[in-house]
């Protein structure tokens, strides 16, 4: 059992790390959000692979090895696409629908759910297809088979979280909030794309 001094030391370390993160977020917002997106996206993919492997072993099948390129692809996507694009989108929402505007909560949600989410999911499929070295024909097949089910699941899972995120989370923390939810969403996307 940890002693009181160890707990205090651990809390101090967490506090320092959080303060450093907040400083980086203020000083270098896009880079910080991009790196955070990369790390959490990679962890989501790794989590999916580990859970899938455990499930297969539990079902008596041989669990496959971890695909090290999977987390790498998700990290690239988080770094290059999710971090910067989400940062700019959340700021755009503030400009288009300030909190004082009538029905701003609903307008933000509708724009995010009906325009941004479908486009972002399509971009995800296209970029991952490219990073995997697949053909345009492969992308078309995957989109036909998996885009609509993934989008419906996105609407089911993400809508309450995005309502909270875009209306109640301060704009500078929205990418982080979404990335924490996306940790599990990316695990789902990994399994759906297979």
GROMACS elastic network, one bead per residue, 0.5 to 0.9 nm:
[ bonds ]
;  ai    aj funct       b0    kb
    2     5     6  0.81913   500
    2     6     6  0.61249   500
    2     7     6  0.67270   500
    3     6     6  0.53040   500
    3     7     6  0.64646   500
    3     8     6  0.88225   500
    4     7     6  0.51683   500
    4     8     6  0.62696   500
    4     9     6  0.86473   500
    5     8     6  0.50665   500
    5     9     6  0.60866   500
    5    10     6  0.85506   500
    6     9     6  0.50212   500
    6    10     6  0.60762   500
    6    11     6  0.85458   500
    7    10     6  0.50451   500
    7    11     6  0.60861   500
    7    12     6  0.85301   500
    8    11     6  0.50752   500
    8    12     6  0.61264   500
    8    13     6  0.86215   500
    9    12     6  0.50821   500
    9    13     6  0.62440   500
    9    14     6  0.87236   500
   10    13     6  0.50584   500
   10    14     6  0.62294   500
   10    15     6  0.85680   500
   11    14     6  0.50844   500
   11    15     6  0.60643   500
   11    16     6  0.85873   500
   12    15     6  0.50196   500
   12    16     6  0.61463   500
   12    17     6  0.85834   500
   13    16     6  0.51209   500
   13    17     6  0.61392   500
   13    18     6  0.85344   500
   14    17     6  0.50820   500
   14    18     6  0.60514   500
   14    19     6  0.85170   500
   15    18     6  0.51084   500
   15    19     6  0.60934   500
   15    20     6  0.85665   500
   16    19     6  0.50579   500
   16    20     6  0.61024   500
   16    21     6  0.85421   500
   17    20     6  0.50672   500
   17    21     6  0.61028   500
   17    22     6  0.86110   500
   18    21     6  0.50004   500
   18    22     6  0.61389   500
   18    23     6  0.85255   500
   19    22     6  0.51238   500
   19    23     6  0.61302   500
   19    24     6  0.86440   500
   20    23     6  0.50291   500
   20    24     6  0.61971   500
   20    25     6  0.85020   500
   21    24     6  0.51032   500
   21    25     6  0.60168   500
   21    26     6  0.86145   500
   21    32     6  0.79530   500
   22    26     6  0.61744   500
   22    27     6  0.85344   500
   23    26     6  0.51917   500
   23    27     6  0.60540   500
   23    28     6  0.82660   500
   24    28     6  0.53861   500
   24    29     6  0.67976   500
   24    31     6  0.85794   500
   24    32     6  0.62345   500
   25    28     6  0.54855   500
   25    30     6  0.77741   500
   25    31     6  0.81623   500
   25    32     6  0.55498   500
   25    33     6  0.71659   500
   25   172     6  0.77016   500
   25   173     6  0.87378   500
   26    29     6  0.56271   500
   26    32     6  0.88042   500
   26   172     6  0.81709   500
   27    32     6  0.87428   500
   28    31     6  0.56276   500
   28    32     6  0.59102   500
   28    33     6  0.84761   500
   29    32     6  0.52359   500
   29    33     6  0.60192   500
   29    34     6  0.84355   500
   29    87     6  0.81949   500
   29   172     6  0.78518   500
   30    33     6  0.51573   500
   30    34     6  0.59418   500
   30    35     6  0.85603   500
   30    83     6  0.66943   500
   30    84     6  0.57172   500
   30    87     6  0.66586   500
   30    88     6  0.87426   500
   31    35     6  0.60908   500
   31    36     6  0.84392   500
   31    79     6  0.82207   500
   31    83     6  0.77099   500
   31    84     6  0.77570   500
   32    35     6  0.52884   500
   32    36     6  0.60695   500
   32    37     6  0.84786   500
   32    83     6  0.81891   500
   33    36     6  0.50481   500
   33    37     6  0.59897   500
   33    38     6  0.85370   500
   33    79     6  0.81379   500
   33    82     6  0.85648   500
   33    83     6  0.50333   500
   33    84     6  0.71717   500
   33    86     6  0.87345   500
   33    87     6  0.73822   500
   33   173     6  0.89955   500
   33   175     6  0.64857   500
   33   176     6  0.69139   500
   34    37     6  0.50105   500
   34    38     6  0.61273   500
   34    39     6  0.87084   500
   34    78     6  0.62383   500
   34    80     6  0.68533   500
   34    81     6  0.79509   500
   34    82     6  0.68659   500
   34    84     6  0.60147   500
   34    87     6  0.87299   500
   34   175     6  0.89221   500
   35    39     6  0.62087   500
   35    40     6  0.85976   500
   35    75     6  0.83368   500
   35    78     6  0.74191   500
   35    79     6  0.55533   500
   35    83     6  0.73116   500
   36    39     6  0.52676   500
   36    40     6  0.61328   500
   36    41     6  0.83407   500
   36    78     6  0.79047   500
   36    79     6  0.78133   500
   36    83     6  0.75423   500
   36   175     6  0.87080   500
   36   176     6  0.72291   500
   36   179     6  0.76582   500
   37    40     6  0.53181   500
   37    41     6  0.57772   500
   37    42     6  0.83724   500
   37    75     6  0.73035   500
   37    77     6  0.83559   500
   37    79     6  0.59698   500
   37    81     6  0.89426   500
   37    82     6  0.63684   500
   37    83     6  0.54721   500
   37   175     6  0.78605   500
   37   176     6  0.76090   500
   37   179     6  0.59940   500
   37   180     6  0.89178   500
   37   182     6  0.89388   500
   38    41     6  0.52351   500
   38    42     6  0.61176   500
   38    43     6  0.85906   500
   38    71     6  0.89892   500
   38    72     6  0.86691   500
   38    74     6  0.68074   500
   38    76     6  0.62897   500
   38    77     6  0.69181   500
   38    80     6  0.82288   500
   38    82     6  0.80984   500
   38    83     6  0.77345   500
   39    42     6  0.52747   500
   39    43     6  0.62163   500
   39    44     6  0.86868   500
   39    71     6  0.87997   500
   39    74     6  0.85972   500
   39    75     6  0.60416   500
   39    78     6  0.76198   500
   39    79     6  0.83106   500
   40    44     6  0.60967   500
   40    45     6  0.86965   500
   40    74     6  0.88071   500
   40    75     6  0.77600   500
   40    78     6  0.79662   500
   40   179     6  0.64070   500
   40   180     6  0.71007   500
   40   182     6  0.76500   500
   40   183     6  0.56585   500
   40   186     6  0.88894   500
   41    44     6  0.50586   500
   41    45     6  0.63941   500
   41    46     6  0.86756   500
   41    71     6  0.72782   500
   41    73     6  0.89933   500
   41    74     6  0.53433   500
   41    75     6  0.56342   500
   41    76     6  0.87701   500
   41    77     6  0.78836   500
   41    78     6  0.59157   500
   41    79     6  0.89067   500
   41   179     6  0.74683   500
   41   182     6  0.71299   500
   41   183     6  0.59887   500
   41   186     6  0.63716   500
   41   187     6  0.86432   500
   42    45     6  0.51998   500
   42    46     6  0.61809   500
   42    47     6  0.85378   500
   42    70     6  0.75674   500
   42    72     6  0.63569   500
   42    73     6  0.76410   500
   42    74     6  0.50842   500
   42    76     6  0.85475   500
   42    78     6  0.80521   500
   42   183     6  0.83258   500
   42   186     6  0.84336   500
   43    47     6  0.59318   500
   43    48     6  0.85146   500
   43    71     6  0.67696   500
   43    74     6  0.85969   500
   43    75     6  0.85142   500
   43   183     6  0.66827   500
   43   186     6  0.85700   500
   43   187     6  0.84804   500
   44    47     6  0.50519   500
   44    48     6  0.62394   500
   44    49     6  0.87520   500
   44    71     6  0.78464   500
   44    74     6  0.83337   500
   44   182     6  0.73314   500
   44   184     6  0.57882   500
   44   185     6  0.73456   500
   44   186     6  0.50313   500
   44   188     6  0.84635   500
   44   190     6  0.84362   500
   45    48     6  0.51036   500
   45    49     6  0.63356   500
   45    50     6  0.87212   500
   45    70     6  0.64591   500
   45    71     6  0.53591   500
   45    72     6  0.89592   500
   45    74     6  0.68083   500
   45   183     6  0.79753   500
   45   184     6  0.86441   500
   45   186     6  0.58996   500
   45   187     6  0.51411   500
   45   188     6  0.85254   500
   45   189     6  0.83225   500
   45   190     6  0.61715   500
   45   191     6  0.89593   500
   46    49     6  0.51295   500
   46    50     6  0.61773   500
   46    51     6  0.85809   500
   46    66     6  0.76590   500
   46    67     6  0.84214   500
   46    68     6  0.83291   500
   46    70     6  0.74519   500
   46    71     6  0.58677   500
   46   187     6  0.75916   500
   47    50     6  0.51903   500
   47    51     6  0.61002   500
   47    52     6  0.84798   500
   47   183     6  0.83813   500
   47   184     6  0.80536   500
   47   186     6  0.88059   500
   47   187     6  0.61667   500
   48    51     6  0.52213   500
   48    52     6  0.60178   500
   48    53     6  0.84967   500
   48   184     6  0.81674   500
   48   186     6  0.77088   500
   48   188     6  0.69694   500
   48   189     6  0.86953   500
   48   190     6  0.65209   500
   48   191     6  0.69260   500
   49    52     6  0.51027   500
   49    53     6  0.60409   500
   49    54     6  0.85803   500
   49    64     6  0.86445   500
   49    65     6  0.85722   500
   49    66     6  0.62897   500
   49    67     6  0.77510   500
   49    70     6  0.87158   500
   49   187     6  0.77529   500
   49   190     6  0.79599   500
   49   191     6  0.82288   500
   50    53     6  0.51242   500
   50    54     6  0.61812   500
   50    55     6  0.86061   500
   50    63     6  0.89975   500
   50    65     6  0.89646   500
   50    66     6  0.72440   500
   51    54     6  0.51249   500
   51    55     6  0.61231   500
   51    56     6  0.86418   500
   51   187     6  0.88693   500
   52    55     6  0.50947   500
   52    56     6  0.62178   500
   52    57     6  0.86803   500
   52    63     6  0.77421   500
   52    64     6  0.86313   500
   52   191     6  0.80829   500
   53    56     6  0.51894   500
   53    57     6  0.62739   500
   53    58     6  0.86021   500
   53    61     6  0.89467   500
   53    62     6  0.79149   500
   53    64     6  0.59277   500
   53    65     6  0.77231   500
   53    66     6  0.81838   500
   54    57     6  0.51338   500
   54    58     6  0.60712   500
   54    59     6  0.85801   500
   54    63     6  0.65972   500
   55    58     6  0.50027   500
   55    59     6  0.61488   500
   55    60     6  0.86886   500
   55    61     6  0.85178   500
   55    63     6  0.78795   500
   56    59     6  0.50195   500
   56    60     6  0.63211   500
   56    62     6  0.62586   500
   56    63     6  0.53410   500
   56    64     6  0.82941   500
   57    60     6  0.50426   500
   57    61     6  0.51000   500
   57    62     6  0.55590   500
   57    63     6  0.52280   500
   57    64     6  0.89704   500
   58    61     6  0.73145   500
   58    63     6  0.88585   500
   59    62     6  0.87268   500
   60    63     6  0.87452   500
   64    67     6  0.85304   500
   65    68     6  0.88784   500
   66    69     6  0.87269   500
   66    70     6  0.83235   500
   67    70     6  0.55088   500
   67    71     6  0.77040   500
   68    71     6  0.60333   500
   68    72     6  0.66719   500
   68    73     6  0.89958   500
   69    73     6  0.60078   500
   69    74     6  0.85714   500
   69   132     6  0.87736   500
   70    73     6  0.52218   500
   70    74     6  0.63223   500
   70    75     6  0.85611   500
   70   132     6  0.88215   500
   70   190     6  0.85410   500
   71    74     6  0.50415   500
   71    75     6  0.59438   500
   71    76     6  0.85674   500
   72    76     6  0.62210   500
   72    77     6  0.86229   500
   73    76     6  0.51446   500
   73    77     6  0.62308   500
   73    78     6  0.86292   500
   73   128     6  0.70239   500
   73   131     6  0.64141   500
   73   132     6  0.78803   500
   74    78     6  0.60585   500
   74    79     6  0.84825   500
   74   128     6  0.79357   500
   74   186     6  0.83502   500
   75    78     6  0.50456   500
   75    79     6  0.59894   500
   75    80     6  0.84603   500
   76    79     6  0.50867   500
   76    80     6  0.58983   500
   76    81     6  0.78649   500
   76   131     6  0.89012   500
   77    80     6  0.53990   500
   77    81     6  0.52666   500
   77    82     6  0.63913   500
   77    83     6  0.86414   500
   77   124     6  0.77975   500
   77   127     6  0.74222   500
   77   128     6  0.77443   500
   78    81     6  0.55611   500
   78    83     6  0.58094   500
   78    84     6  0.86277   500
   79    82     6  0.64433   500
   79    83     6  0.57731   500
   79    84     6  0.76060   500
   80    83     6  0.67112   500
   80    84     6  0.67559   500
   80    85     6  0.83087   500
   81    84     6  0.59436   500
   81    85     6  0.56791   500
   81    86     6  0.79687   500
   81   123     6  0.88746   500
   81   124     6  0.87079   500
   82    85     6  0.54301   500
   82    86     6  0.56311   500
   82    87     6  0.81820   500
   82   120     6  0.87274   500
   82   175     6  0.84815   500
   82   179     6  0.88010   500
   83    86     6  0.55116   500
   83    87     6  0.61132   500
   83    88     6  0.87994   500
   83   175     6  0.69655   500
   83   179     6  0.88887   500
   84    87     6  0.51359   500
   84    88     6  0.63294   500
   84    89     6  0.85896   500
   85    88     6  0.53421   500
   85    89     6  0.60507   500
   85    90     6  0.86478   500
   86    90     6  0.60383   500
   86    91     6  0.85080   500
   86   174     6  0.83763   500
   86   175     6  0.62177   500
   86   178     6  0.89736   500
   87    90     6  0.55428   500
   87    91     6  0.64499   500
   87    92     6  0.87312   500
   87   171     6  0.85088   500
   87   172     6  0.80902   500
   87   174     6  0.79605   500
   87   175     6  0.63442   500
   88    91     6  0.51807   500
   88    92     6  0.60671   500
   88    93     6  0.86967   500
   89    93     6  0.62570   500
   89    94     6  0.88241   500
   89   112     6  0.88805   500
   89   116     6  0.84448   500
   90    93     6  0.51211   500
   90    94     6  0.66186   500
   90    95     6  0.89758   500
   90   166     6  0.72141   500
   90   171     6  0.65387   500
   90   172     6  0.86873   500
   90   174     6  0.72412   500
   90   175     6  0.80320   500
   91    94     6  0.51548   500
   91    95     6  0.65242   500
   91    96     6  0.88015   500
   91   171     6  0.68558   500
   91   172     6  0.86979   500
   92    95     6  0.50541   500
   92    96     6  0.60642   500
   92    97     6  0.83537   500
   93    96     6  0.51405   500
   93    97     6  0.57199   500
   93    98     6  0.75326   500
   93   108     6  0.63502   500
   93   111     6  0.85110   500
   93   112     6  0.86193   500
   93   166     6  0.79948   500
   94    97     6  0.54024   500
   94    98     6  0.50432   500
   94    99     6  0.74522   500
   94   108     6  0.86019   500
   94   166     6  0.87805   500
   94   171     6  0.79984   500
   95    98     6  0.59436   500
   96   104     6  0.88850   500
   96   108     6  0.84611   500
   97   100     6  0.79620   500
   97   101     6  0.61258   500
   97   102     6  0.85058   500
   97   103     6  0.85602   500
   97   104     6  0.52901   500
   97   105     6  0.81155   500
   97   107     6  0.71424   500
   97   108     6  0.66275   500
   98   101     6  0.54827   500
   98   102     6  0.88550   500
   98   104     6  0.65831   500
   99   102     6  0.80579   500
   99   103     6  0.86279   500
   99   104     6  0.58645   500
   99   105     6  0.73412   500
   99   167     6  0.78450   500
  100   103     6  0.87013   500
  100   104     6  0.72687   500
  101   104     6  0.53922   500
  101   105     6  0.88354   500
  102   105     6  0.83455   500
  102   107     6  0.89024   500
  103   106     6  0.54582   500
  103   107     6  0.61285   500
  103   108     6  0.86187   500
  104   108     6  0.59250   500
  104   109     6  0.84161   500
  104   167     6  0.84712   500
  105   108     6  0.54245   500
  105   109     6  0.63182   500
  105   110     6  0.87482   500
  105   163     6  0.76474   500
  105   166     6  0.79091   500
  105   167     6  0.59699   500
  106   109     6  0.51269   500
  106   110     6  0.60876   500
  106   111     6  0.85813   500
  106   163     6  0.84220   500
  107   110     6  0.51691   500
  107   111     6  0.61156   500
  107   112     6  0.85020   500
  108   111     6  0.52802   500
  108   112     6  0.61031   500
  108   113     6  0.84965   500
  108   163     6  0.82203   500
  108   166     6  0.69850   500
  108   167     6  0.77895   500
  109   112     6  0.51351   500
  109   113     6  0.58929   500
  109   114     6  0.82422   500
  109   159     6  0.78960   500
  109   162     6  0.71622   500
  109   163     6  0.59401   500
  109   166     6  0.73219   500
  109   167     6  0.83583   500
  110   113     6  0.51669   500
  110   114     6  0.56138   500
  110   115     6  0.76765   500
  111   114     6  0.55208   500
  111   115     6  0.53815   500
  111   116     6  0.65088   500
  111   117     6  0.86129   500
  112   115     6  0.57797   500
  112   117     6  0.59127   500
  112   118     6  0.88288   500
  112   162     6  0.80081   500
  112   166     6  0.87223   500
  113   116     6  0.61584   500
  113   117     6  0.51989   500
  113   118     6  0.73606   500
  113   154     6  0.88632   500
  113   155     6  0.69169   500
  113   158     6  0.85599   500
  113   159     6  0.70548   500
  113   162     6  0.83087   500
  114   117     6  0.63587   500
  114   118     6  0.65374   500
  114   119     6  0.87890   500
  114   155     6  0.89753   500
  115   118     6  0.58813   500
  115   119     6  0.63312   500
  115   120     6  0.85872   500
  116   119     6  0.52768   500
  116   120     6  0.58358   500
  116   121     6  0.84742   500
  117   120     6  0.50549   500
  117   121     6  0.60368   500
  117   122     6  0.85256   500
  117   151     6  0.78822   500
  117   154     6  0.78393   500
  117   155     6  0.82308   500
  118   121     6  0.52148   500
  118   122     6  0.61882   500
  118   123     6  0.86053   500
  118   151     6  0.65641   500
  118   154     6  0.88344   500
  119   122     6  0.50750   500
  119   123     6  0.61134   500
  119   124     6  0.85687   500
  120   124     6  0.61371   500
  120   125     6  0.87875   500
  121   125     6  0.63764   500
  121   126     6  0.86916   500
  121   147     6  0.77884   500
  121   150     6  0.81436   500
  121   151     6  0.71522   500
  121   154     6  0.87027   500
  122   125     6  0.52328   500
  122   126     6  0.62546   500
  122   127     6  0.86331   500
  122   143     6  0.80953   500
  122   147     6  0.74029   500
  123   126     6  0.50702   500
  123   127     6  0.59635   500
  123   128     6  0.83663   500
  124   127     6  0.53221   500
  124   128     6  0.59872   500
  124   129     6  0.83506   500
  125   128     6  0.53371   500
  125   129     6  0.60136   500
  125   130     6  0.86721   500
  125   139     6  0.73044   500
  125   142     6  0.80311   500
  125   143     6  0.74412   500
  125   147     6  0.80011   500
  125   193     6  0.81279   500
  126   129     6  0.51200   500
  126   130     6  0.63130   500
  126   131     6  0.87157   500
  126   136     6  0.87138   500
  126   139     6  0.66502   500
  126   143     6  0.89489   500
  127   130     6  0.50726   500
  127   131     6  0.61020   500
  127   132     6  0.85205   500
  128   132     6  0.60026   500
  128   133     6  0.85473   500
  128   134     6  0.87347   500
  129   132     6  0.51786   500
  129   133     6  0.63808   500
  129   134     6  0.53360   500
  129   135     6  0.73928   500
  129   136     6  0.81116   500
  129   138     6  0.76637   500
  129   139     6  0.61492   500
  129   142     6  0.89979   500
  130   133     6  0.50513   500
  130   134     6  0.58665   500
  130   135     6  0.75578   500
  130   136     6  0.85605   500
  130   139     6  0.87001   500
  131   134     6  0.76881   500
  134   137     6  0.81616   500
  134   138     6  0.60635   500
  134   139     6  0.72762   500
  135   138     6  0.50865   500
  135   139     6  0.64803   500
  135   140     6  0.88135   500
  136   140     6  0.62824   500
  136   141     6  0.87041   500
  137   140     6  0.50702   500
  137   141     6  0.62549   500
  137   142     6  0.86198   500
  138   141     6  0.51493   500
  138   142     6  0.61427   500
  138   143     6  0.85433   500
  139   142     6  0.50870   500
  139   143     6  0.60169   500
  139   144     6  0.85272   500
  140   143     6  0.50971   500
  140   144     6  0.61183   500
  140   145     6  0.86101   500
  141   144     6  0.51891   500
  141   145     6  0.62135   500
  141   146     6  0.84000   500
  142   145     6  0.51914   500
  142   146     6  0.56122   500
  142   147     6  0.71118   500
  142   193     6  0.73680   500
  142   194     6  0.89586   500
  143   146     6  0.53220   500
  143   148     6  0.76440   500
  144   147     6  0.63380   500
  144   148     6  0.75995   500
  145   148     6  0.75629   500
  145   149     6  0.80194   500
  146   149     6  0.55698   500
  146   150     6  0.60488   500
  146   151     6  0.85791   500
  146   192     6  0.69281   500
  146   193     6  0.69396   500
  147   150     6  0.51675   500
  147   151     6  0.60377   500
  147   152     6  0.86332   500
  147   193     6  0.89248   500
  148   151     6  0.50510   500
  148   152     6  0.61476   500
  148   153     6  0.85483   500
  149   152     6  0.51851   500
  149   153     6  0.61826   500
  149   154     6  0.85159   500
  149   192     6  0.87141   500
  150   153     6  0.50676   500
  150   154     6  0.60084   500
  150   155     6  0.86672   500
  150   188     6  0.89874   500
  150   189     6  0.75229   500
  150   192     6  0.71748   500
  150   193     6  0.89226   500
  151   155     6  0.62193   500
  151   156     6  0.86309   500
  152   155     6  0.51505   500
  152   156     6  0.63036   500
  152   157     6  0.86850   500
  153   157     6  0.59771   500
  153   158     6  0.81104   500
  154   157     6  0.52751   500
  154   158     6  0.54600   500
  154   159     6  0.75717   500
  154   185     6  0.83779   500
  155   158     6  0.55536   500
  155   159     6  0.54487   500
  155   160     6  0.88829   500
  156   159     6  0.61047   500
  156   160     6  0.81432   500
  157   160     6  0.71741   500
  157   161     6  0.76186   500
  157   185     6  0.84213   500
  158   161     6  0.52195   500
  158   162     6  0.57876   500
  158   163     6  0.83662   500
  158   181     6  0.83428   500
  158   185     6  0.87247   500
  159   162     6  0.51815   500
  159   163     6  0.60283   500
  159   164     6  0.86924   500
  160   163     6  0.50963   500
  160   164     6  0.64153   500
  160   165     6  0.85676   500
  161   164     6  0.52550   500
  161   165     6  0.59894   500
  161   166     6  0.86425   500
  161   177     6  0.88652   500
  161   178     6  0.79231   500
  161   181     6  0.78893   500
  162   166     6  0.58063   500
  162   167     6  0.80652   500
  162   178     6  0.76473   500
  163   166     6  0.56597   500
  163   167     6  0.60252   500
  163   168     6  0.79638   500
  164   167     6  0.54402   500
  164   168     6  0.53313   500
  164   169     6  0.66733   500
  165   168     6  0.57288   500
  165   170     6  0.80565   500
  165   171     6  0.84689   500
  165   173     6  0.86685   500
  165   174     6  0.59102   500
  165   175     6  0.88132   500
  165   177     6  0.69290   500
  165   178     6  0.72924   500
  166   169     6  0.63252   500
  166   170     6  0.81279   500
  166   171     6  0.75460   500
  166   174     6  0.70223   500
  167   170     6  0.81601   500
  167   171     6  0.89259   500
  168   171     6  0.86893   500
  169   172     6  0.82307   500
  169   173     6  0.64820   500
  169   174     6  0.60145   500
  169   177     6  0.79291   500
  170   173     6  0.56090   500
  170   174     6  0.65067   500
  171   174     6  0.52868   500
  171   175     6  0.80673   500
  172   175     6  0.73130   500
  172   176     6  0.82922   500
  173   176     6  0.53081   500
  173   177     6  0.61613   500
  173   178     6  0.86540   500
  174   177     6  0.50253   500
  174   178     6  0.60470   500
  174   179     6  0.83879   500
  175   178     6  0.51101   500
  175   179     6  0.59488   500
  175   180     6  0.86293   500
  176   180     6  0.62308   500
  176   181     6  0.87647   500
  177   180     6  0.53028   500
  177   181     6  0.65836   500
  177   182     6  0.85665   500
  178   181     6  0.51899   500
  178   182     6  0.58875   500
  178   183     6  0.86317   500
  179   183     6  0.61058   500
  180   183     6  0.52738   500
  180   184     6  0.76940   500
  181   184     6  0.59592   500
  181   185     6  0.64962   500
  181   186     6  0.88395   500
  182   186     6  0.55604   500
  182   187     6  0.81435   500
  183   186     6  0.55425   500
  183   187     6  0.67062   500
  184   187     6  0.50549   500
  184   188     6  0.64941   500
  184   189     6  0.88052   500
  185   189     6  0.61938   500
  185   190     6  0.86253   500
  186   190     6  0.60323   500
  186   191     6  0.86126   500
  187   190     6  0.52386   500
  187   191     6  0.65965   500
  187   192     6  0.88482   500
  188   191     6  0.52866   500
  188   192     6  0.62148   500
  188   193     6  0.87282   500
  189   193     6  0.60199   500
  189   194     6  0.87244   500
  190   193     6  0.54460   500
  190   194     6  0.67532   500
  191   194     6  0.55410   500
